[in-house]
Amino acid sequence: MTVHRVQGSEVEYGISVQGQPHANPMVASTHVVNSYASAHGLTRRARWDFEEESPLRDARGFDLSREVADPSQLTDEDLGLANIILTNGARLYVDHAHPEYSSPEVTTPRDVVRWEKAGEHVMLRGAELAAQIPGNQPIVLYKNNIDNKGASYGSHENYLVRRDVPFESIVAQLTPFFVSRQIFCGAGRVGQQQDGSVHAFQVSQRADYMEVGVGLETTLKRPIINTRDEPHADPRQWRRLHVIIGDANLSEVAILLKHGTTSIVLAMLEDGFLPPAPPLARPVEALHDVSHDPTCTVLVELEDGTTTTAIALQRHYLDAARRYVVEHGSDPETDEVLERWQSVLDRLERDPMECARELDWVAKLSLLESYRSRDGLDWDHAKLHLVDLQYHDVRPEKGLFHSLLRRGRIERLVPDDAVLAAVHEPPRDTRAYFRGMCLTRFSTDIAAASWDSVIFDLPGYESLQRVPTMDPLRGTAEHVGHLFEDSATATDLFRTITQR
């Protein structure tokens, strides 16, 4: 068993324009993306290629009709909004009213941390550059999931999973896992219910916005298990598990655990090793109840009428993983996730505040409680909502997460120099390397790109030339690095690859 698998993350950022509470967020988001693109020479030609996208294909065996789909589901339509490919292989674009950074494909949870953190630097720089446009006011970005006005925006995960795993097994095994996983990957929130009308703290920002167990939607009737079947790989071999239930994390340990534990569960599921998960009687209600209980002791009902806790549910998966590695072996990356998983569950059971250096929701709650204690504040006080929001401010000099980081109160996993390098450099062990290097070396000759192709516009060719990249583990530095070294032009590269 291993945490190694093709995976990545997508984060929509909250956005506001200082001094202009009614500013159009779509315009502001466009300024962020286009300003970054212009400053880094990414606006000359390449656009996002929508041709191979199929957002209405459902893993349950049908395609949703475009006529009945909500407009927000039609992510394969080019709306003319800012949409670029970065030299690190990521996608930076405007998703309706938010700027979004979709990381390049990577193969380990640590690399998810590295390239997702690189995305924070990209967004921060885009906002700084947008503020320099004459007439613009400063733009502030938040790596969070709610606007405190009843709306939520996503932080999604993607995992490549073998196609021969029945989707029914994915639903049965992952529903209890996702319901309980929030105890270590929640971002924390002041206010309960979608509109925040209950004045209390909760573990997750997304939980109250999940309304059904299984479904295709991502912006309405949000499901615990999303059924979009858009693998961006060989569909005969792979499906892409599109996870929409997670919070946007700033803590590197929380990101590592979110992706690492999910990768481990998927590995056991693929290998037929995972024992049946205890089925929940009412999964959506259980999800909300777990989020509303920062003590991590609330009891949720199982189908057989018995009750359990989120920690106990997580131990079901951890214990299975421990047995698996004894029988089949492990590797250092997997061992790290298992050790951290065990440690966090033990400390959450003893006293959640012991995890304040690692988990976003605990770090935030610790901050909030210090204000409550010092100033005698109840949970309905506006100051606590401001503290909540300021935790997620991406500006290092303003964000409370960054303040904790500077004071050594948050654990780091990836050095600054590695994160800064990932702002411009693609991963070396996936097809993102080929995509990113094409943009780095030959940007004026790239007409478009997507996860599974790069399209060249070359002199001497009457039409655009598509190079498919359907295998996420080809196009790596080991596979094609020498081709970039040997190719003086994009035409040279294309002819070498295609032999024409």
N, C-alpha and C positions, 0 to 999 in steps of 0.2 A: 504493500500500500504506500501511496505517496501523495503529497499535496501538489505534485507537478501535474498540471493540465493547462490547456489553453484557456485563458480567462482575461477579464478586463472590467473596467468600471466606467460608468457615465454619471456625471454630476451636473445637475442644473443649479445655478447660483441665484440666490435672491439678489435683487438689484433695487437701488433707490438713488434718486438724484437729490443732492443736498439743496434744501431751500425750495424744492419744487415737488411737493407731495403728490401732485396730479400729473407729473410728467409721464409721457408714454413709455412704458418699460420696453416695448419692442424697438422703439427708436433708440433708446439708451443702450440696449443690448447690441444693436447693430453697430453703434459707435464703438463699443468695446471690441467687438470682433474685427471690424474693418480697420480700426486704429492699430491693433496688434499686427494684422496682416500687412498693412501698408508699411509699417516700420521695419518689418522683417522680410520685405521683398516677396510676399506671398500672394500678391493680388494681380500679378501680370497675366496669368492664364488659368491655372488649374482650378477646377470646380469639383464639387462632389458629384459622383455618378450614381444616379438613382435607379438605373435600369435593372439591376439584379435584386432590388429590394422587394419584399413581399410581406408587408406588415399585417395583412389580414388572413394569413394562413394559420390555421389553428391546429395545435398538436393533437386535438381529439379527432382529426380526420376530415376537416372541411375547411373551405375558404369562406369568410364572412363577405357578404355582398357589399360593394362600395356604396350602394344606395342606402343601406341601413346603418353603415358605420358612422360613428361620430367623426367629425372632421379632424379632431386631434389624433385619430388613429391612422390617418393617411400620411404617414411619414415618408412615403415614397414619392410625394409630390414636391416638385421644386417650386417653392413659394416666392423665389426671388430674394430671399433673405440671405444675410451674410453666412457663408458656409465654406470653410477652407480646410485644407489638409496641411498639417504642420510637418516640419522636417523630422520630428521624432515619431512620425507615423500616426499621431493622434488626429482627431477631428475637432475643430473649434467652430461652433455655429450658433445661430439663434434658433432656439426651440420655442416658438410662439413668443412668450413674454420674458424669456430668460436666456442668458448666455449659457451654453453648455460645453463642457469639455469631455470628450469620449476618449479614454486612454487607448494607446495602441495595445495590440494583443501581446500578452506576456505569458510566462509559463509557471510562475511561482507567486505565492502571496506577497513575499517581500518585494518582488518587482511591481506588483500592483501598488504597494505602498509608495515605491519610488516614483513611478510615473503618474500616480494620482497626485502626489505632492508636487510634482513638476507642474501639473495643471493649475495648482493654486498660484504658482509664480506667474504662469501665463495669464491667468485671469487678473491678477493684481497689476501686471504691467499693462494689460489692455485697458483697464480702468484708468490708470495714470495717464496713458497716452490720450484716451478719449477726453479727459478733462482739459487737455491742451488745445482742443479745437476751439477757435474763437467763438465766444458766446455760450460755450458749454459750462455748466456748473460741475463741481466734483461729483463723481459717481462712486458709490460705495457698494461693494459686493459682499455677500454673506454666504458662507458655505453651510447652509442649513436647509430646512425643508418646509417651513411655514412662514406666512406673512402676518400672522396674528389677526387676520381679517376673515379667516375661514377657508383660505386656499392653501393647497400643498403642492409642492413640486418635487421631482424625483431625484433619487440617488440609486441608480440601478447597477446590478451586477450581471455579468455574463460568464457562463461556463459551458464549454463544449462537453457534451455527454454522449456516450455511445447510443446509436439509434436503436439497438436491440433491447435496450431497457424499456419495458412497457411504461407508457406514460401514467397508467393507473398506479404503478408502483412508486413513481416519482411523487405523485400526489399524496399517497398514503404515508410514505416515509418522511417526506419533507414538511408536511403540514405541522406536525408537532414540533419538529426541529425549528422551523421559522417562528412559530408562536413563542417558543421559549428562548430563542437565540438573542432576542433584544436585550436580555439582562447583561450582555457584555458588549453589544454593538449599538445600543441606543445612544442618541445624542442628548437626551433630556429636554424637558419642556416645562415652562411655567404655564399652567392651564390644562384642563382636561375637557374632552369633547372637541369636536372639530372647531367650534367657535370659541373655545377657551372659556366657556361660561361657568365651568366648575373651577373654583379657585384652589388649586392644589398643584403639586409637582407630579410629573410622570416621567417614566424611563425613556420612552420613544417619542419622536416627533411624528412618525408616520402611522403609528398603530391605529389611532382613532379614525384615520382616513381609509382603512381597509374595511370593506363592506361585504364581501362575498368570499367564499372559499376558493373557487376556481373560476377563471375567466380570461378573456382576451384583452379587456380594456386596461388602460394604464392611467387615465385621467378622470374616469368616472366609474362608479361601481368597482373600485379597485379590488383585485383579488389577492389572497395570500399566495396562491400559485398562479402565475401568468402563463397562458397557453400559446403565446406567439411562437410559431414554428418557422423561424427564419435563420437557418444555421450559419450562413455566410461560409459554408464549407460543403463538402460532398454530402448531399442530403441522404444518400443511401447508407452512409456510415455514421453521420453525426446529427444531433439536434443541439440547438443552443438553448440552454436554460436561461431564460430572461427573468431575473429576480428584481421585483419592484418594491419589495417590502422593507428594504434596509434604509437606515438613516444615513445622512451625509456626515461622515466622521472627520474630525481633525486629528484625533489621537492615532498615532501610527500603530500602536498595539491593537486598538480596536479594529482598524482596517485589516491588519494581519489576521486577527482572530476571525473576523467576519468571513474573509475569503478562505483562510486556512481550514477552519472547521467545516465549512461547506464543501470544500474540495475533498476532505477526508470522508465525509458522509457519502458523497457521490462515488468515490472510489470503492467503498464497501458495497454500495448499491449496485454498481456495475459488476462487481465480482460475486454477487449473490451471497455475500457474507453477513449483511445487516439483518439482524432479527427483526421481526415485525414491531413497528413502533406502537406504543399505546395510543389507540385512536381517541381523539377528543370528542366529547359529546357535542359541544358547540364551539368550533374553532375560532370564529370571529369574536365571540364574546370572551373566550379565554385570552385571546390576543390583547383585547382591551383591558381585561382584568390584570394581566401580568404587567402591562405598561403602567397601570395606575397604582402599582404597589412597589415603591422604592425599597421596601424591606426584603423583597424577593421571597416572601413567605406565603403569598396568597395561594389558596387551593383552587385548582380548576378541575372540573368534572370530566371523567373519562366515560366512554360509551357503556362500560359495564357498571356504572354507578359509583365506582370508587373515585377518590380524588388524589391529586398529586400536585407537585410544585414545578415551576419552571426549572429550578436547579435539578430536581430529580429527573425531569425529562432530558435535560442535557447530559446528565450522568449515564442515561441509557445509551446514548450515542458514544460518549467517551469510553465507557466500559467495553463496548463492542470494538472500538478502535484499539484499545489496549490489548484485547485478546487477539485481534487481527495481526498486529505487528509482532506479537510473540510467535505466531505460527508462520508468518510470511515475510517478516523483516521490515525494515524501515530505512530512512535516510535522515541526514541531519536536519533538513528543513522540516520534515514531518515530525521529528522528535521535538523540535522547538515548539511547534504548534501544540502538540500533545501536552508538553510540560506547562505551557502557559495556560492552556485550556483547564487543566487540572488545578493549577494554582489559583486562577481567577474564580473558579467554582467554589473551591474550598474557602476562599476569603469572603466571597459574597455570602456564603452560608453563615460564616462567623460574624462578619460585620462589613457591609458593603463599602463603608468609608475607607477600608484598607486598600481599595482599588483606585483611589483618587489619582494616582500617578499614571494609570493606564487607561481608564475608561472615561469617555467624554461625559456621560450622564452623572457619574460620581464626582468628577472634577467640578462640574457645573453646580451640582447640588451642594458641594462643600462651600463653594463661593457664595451661593445664595443664602445658605444658612449663616454664614459669617455676617452678611448684611442684615439678615433678620434678627440675629442675636444683638448686633451692635445698635441697630436703630429701632428695634421693636416692631418690625414690619410684618403684617399679615400677607398671605399669598395673593391677595387682590391688589397689593400696592403696585402702582405703575413703575416704580423704580426697579422692582424685581423683573418685570418684563423687559426693561431696558438692559439690565444685566444679562438676561437670557440672550437677547439679540446680539449684544456686544461681544459675547463669547465667540460668536461665529464671524465677526468682522475680519476679512482677510488682510487688512492693513496691519503690519507688525507693530506699529506704534500705537494702534488703537484697540486691536482685538484682545479680549481678556484671555483667550487661549494662548496667544503669543506672550502675554505678560507672565502667565504661569510657566511657559516654556523657558523664558529668560531667567526665571528664578529657580530653575531646576526642579520644578514641581510636576513636570510631565516627562515621561520616559520617551527617549528617542530610539529609533531603530536604524535609520538610514542617515549617513552623514550629509551635511549640507552640500559638499562638493559633488556627491553622487546625484543628489536631487537636481542641482543646477545643471549638471551635464545632461540629465534626462530631459531638460527643457528643449534641447535642440537635437539630441542624439536618440535614435530609435533603439529598441531592444535588439540584441544581436541574434536571438534564437527563435524568432518567428518571422512570418512574411512581412511584418511591419518594418523590418530592416530594408527590404527591397523598396517598399513604398516610400519610406523616409529618405533613403539615399537617392531615389529618383528625384524627389523634390529638392534635396540638397545640391545635387550635381547638375540637374537638367530641368530646372523648374519651368523655363520658357518653352520647353518641348513637351510638357505634360498638359494635355487638354483636360483631363479629369482623372479621378481615382476614387476607389471605394475600398471596403474591406477585402473584396475578392477580385479586384482587377486594377490595373493601371493602364490608362489610355494615352497613347503617344500621338502627337501631331508633328510629323516629320517631313522635312523637305524631300521632294522626289516621290512622295506617296500621295495618291489622289484622295485617299480617305484616311480617317483616323484608324489607328492600329491598337487593338486591345490585347494586352497581355494578361491572361487569367492568372489569378493567384488563389485558387480554390483550396489548396492545402495550406493550412496555417503554419505548418512546420517546415515548409520549403520557402525559398527566398530568404534564407538566413544568411548571416555573415559567412558562415562556413560554406554555404552552398553557392552564393553569388558574389561574395566579397571581392574575389579576384577579378570578376567581370568589370566591376567599377574601376578597379585599378588599371585594367587593360583597355578601357574604353574612353577615348578622348571626347566623343560626342554621344548624344542619345541615339543617333542612327547606328553608331558602332555597337552600342549595347543591344539595341533591338535586333540587329542582324545576327549577333552572336547567339542571342537567346533563341531566335526563331529559325536561324539558318536560312534566311531569305532577305 
